[in-house]
Amino acid sequence: MGKLYYGGNGHEIEIEDRLLSHLKVVMLAKLRRGESFALSWTVDPDHGSGRGTVWLSPGVDLEFRFYGNRPPMLNRAWISALNSSAERGELAMVPEPADPSEGMAAARA
């Protein structure tokens, strides 16, 4: 389980490593372009349940901390789905869709 540390006070959000890797790609691209956006998530029932949202802007401190030491293969379809939610104004942690390129590789084998 990875962690996203947000802001100067080190607010911590626990996120599974694979999802965090994909969020990192989308978030850093938006922040490099100078875009601000909201990041929303569902709180695990083990941590009280509910929902959370933070506002991210280029001036906010972020740290991505991963439990594993090897980055996962990225799923372009998931990055696209995450980016689409961010373009609507709120980056939501949507479930991972099937990667179409994986299906094409299996069909060629």
C-alpha positions in Angstrom: 0.0 0.0 0.0 1.5 3.3 -1.1 1.0 6.7 0.3 0.4 10.2 -1.1 1.6 12.9 1.2 -0.1 16.2 0.5 0.7 19.8 1.6 3.2 21.2 4.1 1.5 19.4 7.0 2.1 16.0 5.4 -1.6 14.9 5.1 -1.4 11.2 4.2 -3.7 9.3 1.8 -3.2 5.5 1.6 -3.5 4.3 -2.0 -2.6 0.9 -3.5 0.7 1.1 -5.3 -0.6 0.2 -8.8 -3.3 2.9 -8.6 -0.9 5.4 -7.1 1.5 4.8 -10.0 -1.2 5.7 -12.5 -2.5 8.7 -10.5 1.1 10.0 -10.4 1.3 10.1 -14.2 -2.0 12.0 -14.5 -1.4 14.3 -11.6 2.1 15.3 -12.6 1.1 16.0 -16.2 -1.7 18.3 -15.0 0.5 20.1 -12.5 3.3 20.6 -15.1 0.7 22.3 -17.2 -0.1 24.6 -14.3 -3.6 23.1 -13.8 -5.4 22.8 -10.5 -7.9 20.1 -9.7 -9.6 18.1 -7.0 -8.6 14.6 -6.1 -11.4 12.4 -4.5 -11.4 9.0 -3.0 -13.5 6.6 -1.0 -12.3 5.9 2.6 -11.8 2.3 3.4 -14.3 1.0 6.0 -11.3 -0.1 8.1 -10.5 3.7 8.4 -14.0 4.9 9.2 -15.5 4.8 5.7 -16.8 7.9 3.8 -15.2 10.0 1.2 -12.3 12.5 1.0 -11.3 15.3 -1.4 -8.3 17.5 -1.6 -7.5 20.5 -3.9 -4.2 20.2 -5.8 -2.4 23.1 -7.4 1.1 23.5 -8.7 2.3 25.1 -5.5 1.2 22.3 -3.2 3.9 19.9 -1.9 3.3 16.3 -2.9 5.3 13.1 -2.2 4.5 9.7 -3.7 5.7 6.9 -1.5 5.5 3.3 -2.9 5.6 0.1 -0.8 7.1 -1.9 -3.7 10.5 -1.0 -5.3 9.6 -1.9 -8.9 7.2 0.3 -10.9 4.3 -1.5 -12.5 3.6 -1.7 -16.2 1.3 1.2 -16.9 -2.2 0.6 -18.4 -2.8 3.4 -21.0 -6.6 2.8 -20.8 -6.5 3.4 -17.1 -4.4 6.6 -17.5 -6.9 7.8 -20.1 -9.9 7.0 -17.8 -8.2 8.8 -14.8 -7.4 11.8 -17.1 -11.0 11.9 -18.4 -12.3 12.2 -14.8 -9.7 14.9 -14.1 -10.8 16.8 -17.2 -14.3 16.9 -15.8 -12.9 18.8 -12.8 -12.4 16.0 -10.3 -9.7 13.3 -10.5 -11.6 10.2 -9.2 -10.0 6.9 -8.4 -11.8 4.9 -11.1 -11.4 1.1 -11.4 -8.8 -0.2 -13.8 -10.3 -1.1 -17.2 -8.9 -3.8 -19.4 -5.9 -2.6 -21.4 -6.8 -2.9 -25.1 -3.1 -3.4 -26.0 -2.9 -6.5 -23.9 -5.8 -8.1 -25.9 -4.0 -7.2 -29.1 -0.7 -8.8 -27.9 -2.6 -12.0 -26.8 -4.3 -12.2 -30.2 -0.9 -12.0 -32.0 0.6 -14.8 -29.9 
